[in-house]
Amino acid sequence: MNFNPKKNTSNFILLAVAFAIVSLILWNTNSFFKKFKEEERLKMEIWATAQSELLQYSEDVDMGNLTIKVLRNNTSTPMILVNKNGSIKTNNISEEKVKDSVFIQTSIRLFQNENTPISIDQQGEHLATLYYGNSEVLNKLKFYPIALLLIILLFGTVIFFFFKTNKASEQNKLWAGMAKETAHQIGTPLSSLLGWNEILKTESISLEITKEIEKDIVRLETITERFSKIGSLPELKEHDIVIETQEAYEYLKLRSSKLIQFSFNSKVENLSVFLNRSLYNWTIENLVKNGIDAMKGKGNIAIDIIPAGKYVNILVTDTGAGIPKSNYKNIFMPGVTSKKRGWGLGLSLVKRIVEEYHQGKIKVLSSGKEGTIMQISLKVS
């Protein structure tokens, strides 16, 4: 893993700045909330003073326009006024709820928790107690920091996935470029080998030798073709899935240890599927090789072709140690491998070939101590 000090320092600075901005916004919001609450308290104390005058004088006494205006002006804060004789008056509470005595008592307890009640006194005599709750604006403001944090979290999640997708796209382009460059580099010595093989045919050399060299050259051409197709949309043509699978299987069978028992079974003699021959054969070879590695070079490998309605299932079975169920999906991720020497790209390439290029599905059908079954599902043409 590469470590870039400048990049990591920049990320740390950006994170610190973002944290500072969020903290400042939350602190400012909290300060504003407290200030607004204090102003609301002051407003209620003025209202309580006006109410004190109302309780002191009878209705026919002129209390002045200011007192009346103060009492009528508060239309947002819910209030419950409990007189010394036990009678209750409410303000900014719906008439239906006022009739519910349980609601009134619950509201009084709630208002006590939200704000300290105001005692209305006149010349040392207690006249009433005012209970008031937070206004609608204050209640909304109270949840503003939470809403802000959720927005920031959502925004951060979007940015994270954007950069993650962007990084994955860059890595894909890098791998595709490396694959194409590898194919290009192999092409030069491959052309030379073809020429040398033609020269050998003119010499007094056994034809068996030149035939074996031709097989390896064909193999190199196949590998070059596979690498050249990575990163581009391959052409799919109608092929017999039985023949194509058997050919890829037989190639590995002839070049594997005699300690491995190979078996091939198909429920049908032929079945047409749209394939890219080169990439499909690569898929089968990868799965078989993985199975051989899992068995440590000794055991049974089987391939079964089973039609399933509009699809055909290709099962690759080995008698290896098996895969933990928790790793069923992880094994298809780039870089994941159980081998001491390996890049962990085989199964990720297999997944891309099957699902992206052939619009099929691949999964671990089952796995345990008795072995593993990998299943490829392709649509029948």
Beta strands, then each sheet from edge to edge (+ up, - down):
strand 1: 79-83
strand 2: 88-91
strand 3: 118-122
strand 4: 125-132
strand 5: 237-240
strand 6: 260-266
strand 7: 272-275
strand 8: 299-308
strand 9: 311-318
strand 10: 361-368
strand 11: 371-379
sheet 1: 2+ 1- 4+ 3-
sheet 2: 5+ 7-
sheet 3: 6+ 8+ 9- 11+ 10-
end
